[in-house]
Amino acid sequence: MKYLITSALPYINGVKHLGNIIGSLLPADVFARYLRQQGEEVLYICGTDEHGTPAEIAAQQEGLSIAEYCQKMYALQKEIYEGFDLQFDYFGRSSTETNKAVTQAVFKELDQNHYIIEKSIAQYYSYEDKRFLPDRYVIGTCPHCQFTKARGDQCDQCGHLLDPADLISPKSAISGSAHLELRQEKHLFIDLEKLEPKLRAWLEIKEKTWPSFSVSVANKWLNEGLQARCISRDLEWGVPIPKAGFEEKVFYVWFDAPMAYIAITQDWATATHQSSEEWKRWWIGEANDTKYVQFMAKDNLPFHSIMWPAMLLGTNTPWHTVDVLKGFHWLTYEGGKFSTSLQRGIFSDVALKLFSADYWRYYLLANIPESQDSDFRLGDFVGTINKDLVGTLGNFVNRVSALVGKYFNHTVPDYDPNNAYIKLLQPQCEKLVMEIDQDYRELNFRSLMRKIRELWCLGNEFITEAAPWTLIKTNPSAAGEVLAVCLHLIRLYSYISYPIMPTAASKIFSMLSLENELINQCDYKKVVDFNCLKPNAPLQPIGLLFEKVSPERQEELLKQFAMS
């Protein structure tokens, strides 16, 4: 079995907020790191989603061509994700010639198989701009909440899905002109109703391995009845439609964007100088040895559980479709929504200037919106960092390091591998590690984070009760036994925590000077070993692992990010 992993393609318009990071990118990275650590063959593919109206509008606002804007934002986003320690095997783009070829090929097969239909729809024409306006090029007042900056597809304030004709006082997002007229315009649609039997049969098989949340979203759409979906837009930027009469139109971004997973895999194969056929090992044939796992926030689930599978099922190519679709709810911000368009919340570039990646990775995963929406609050972030990273893991590692340095000259103390301390701790550690291993495999992130913290607490409770600082006065060898056990726990913590906090875990690991072990390679079934450190082996100083956030610093942050 090999694992193909994809996360939602972050949209190109601007820097992404923390909700985008935890909504798909970070959990996918954690799963990929864990699998690689276990020796599995893994391919983690991602990239920027670069077509659609927001890219055109953002480029216009910055006075750049769309291509220049996308290149600039691609480089910036890539740098930020590297700062978060997201370890993609390849981070590509949806605007490549490769994706153009894949998208057009899939469309042609759908068209040949009679799953593409033509319909006329009412669309706003702007006299000022001398063009038809796609949904996001129309802004106005939301009829549900009276928000005055609602877009023609959705209101950012209340979340209602909209049609441009629903807006009150509509105007052009390009020129601001209200001189608009609804006209009939011919567009292309994918006939989802005709594809529904194939989709239902496919879902009956796939849902056996999907989390219940993703299954419920897919079934909700199916049970409400599928309607033909428009796949063409009046834009200049996008994948051209290879069909007579539609040469001036491009594909709707949601048609070409998921095809980019396939195209980016092809680009990966080219960039890594592999066979031009290497990408097919991952994408062709439902019965091949690939397990395809997708990570998505809930607003993307309908497209990846219904729309994209329908597109692939309507072709003659035996595409390997998703085996596990892991969906997440939303991370909210101080009781409201994160919003890229409104710049509401903490964004990923700013986050990395405040604290290093491991602080954010730990907190976001500990509060991941797995079964329901979860709320980001600065006070809770600071409290979690101070309690878990500083007070629990950091405190244990630094206490042990200091005591070993003070009493045993920074070397591993002598110990009996069958001592009473080990006999007490080993079964507890083995039980927790097996549960953690299962949670990693089954993508149970909330449970995983609780058990990792429980494992850290085990060490703190042990050293407090054993009190080697007292034992050293009357029984130095027993004190050495205790600290040797603690050093073995530190080794265990570094392995188990590595997919979550790779930088901090690697720093802890380096303290032990392990010559024949690699932190990114281990079998969790064998990792609980209290007889692997050599007595008298030197230990390396690592300094302070995490820094406590002071009340003064917390107050500064609260003022900096106070809600307006």
C-alpha positions, 0 to 999 in steps of 0.5 A: 500500500502506498498513500496519496495525500492531498489537501485543499488547494489554497486560493491565490488571493492573499495570505491565508488565515489560521483557519485555512491552515488547520482546515486541511493543510496542517492535518494532511502534513501531520498524517504524511509525516507520521506515515513516512516515519513508519516507512510508508511510501507517501506522496503529499501533493498541494498547490495554489488555486489560481483561476477565478474572479478573486484573482482578477480582482486582486490583481487589478487592485494591486496594479499587476497583470493576473499572471504577475500577481499569481506568481508573486502570491505563489512565492509568498504562500509557498514561503509561509507554508515552509515556515509552518513546516508543511512538508509537501512532496510537491507544491505546484500551481493550477495555472500551468499548461499541464493542468490546462491539458488535463482539464480539457481532456476530461471535459472532452471525454465528458462531452463525448459521453453526453454529460455536457449540456448547453443552457441559457441563464440570466447574467448581469451585463455591465455597460461601463465595463462592456462585458458580462459579469461573473458572480463574484464580479457583482457586489451588493446588499445581502437580502438576508442580513443587509451586509452591503459588501456581499458577493454574487455567489455568497455573503461573507457576513451571514454565509448564505449562498447567493445568486447575483440576481438576489443582491439588492442594489447590485453593482460591478466589482470592477468599475463600481458602476450600477448601470447593469442589465440582466441578459440571457447568456448561453453557458455549459453545464455538467449534467449531474442528474444524468451522472447520479446513478454512477455517483450513488453506486460509487458512494455506496462503496467509498462511504465504507471508508469515509468519516461519517461527517463527509458521508453525511454531506455527500448524502445530503446533496444526493438526497436533495436531488442533483441539478445541472451545474454551470461550468463556464464563465465569462473571464479572460483568466482561466482554462479555455473551453475547447468547444465551438461557440464557447472559445471566449469563455473559460472553465469555472474555477471549480471545474479545473481546480481539482484537476490540478491534483492530477496535473501537479502530480505530473509536474512533480514527476517531471521536476523530480526527473522520474518517468513520464508515466510515474504519475499514473502509479498514483492516479490510474486504476481503482484497484491499484495499491494506492490509498488516496486520502483527501483533507477538506474543510466543510465548505469544500466537501460538496465539491470533493464528494459530489462534483469532482467524483462525478466529473471523473466517473463520467470519463472513460479513464479509470481514475483512482478516486478518493478512498478517505475524505476527511472533512473538518468544520470551521475554526472561528475567530473570537466568536466570529468568522475568519475572513480573507476578504475582510482581513478578520483574524490572525493570518499565517504570515503574521502568526509566524512573526509572533511565534515559531511554527510549533506553537501554532501547530500544537495549539491548532491541532489540540483545538482542531474543529474535527466534530464541530466548529472550534473557536480561536481565542488569544487568551486560550492560545496563551494558556495552552502554550504556557500549560502544555508546551512550557509547563508540561513537555518543556518543564519535564525535558528541562528538569531532566536535562538540568538534573542529569547535568548537575549530578551525572556530568551530562551523561546517561546514568548507569541503570538496570534495564529490568529495574522497578521503575521501568516495570511500572512505566513500560506497560502504561507507555505501551498502551498509550503509544498503541492508542496514539498509533491507532489515532494517527492511522484513523485520523482521530486528531483530537484523541491523538492530541489528548493522549500525547499530552497524557504521555507527557504528564506521565513523565512529570508525575513519575519524576515528581513522585520519584524525586531524584533530587532527594534520592541523590542524597542517600541513594545516588544509584537509584537517582541515576535509575530514575533519570535514565528512565526519564531520558528514555521517556524523552526519546519516546516523546520526541518520536511521538511528537515529531509529526505534530512539532517537528522542530521541537521534537528534533531538538529534544532528539538531538539532546540524546546523541543517538547514533543509530536512530533517526527521528523520522524513521521508527516503528511505534510498535517497537518505539517503547524501549527502556534499554536503548541508551548507553550508560555514560553516553554524553548528552547535548545541552538544548537550552530552553525548549519553549518560552512562557508567554508573560502576562504583559506579552499576552496583554500586548497581543490582545490589544494588537488583535482586538476586534474592531 
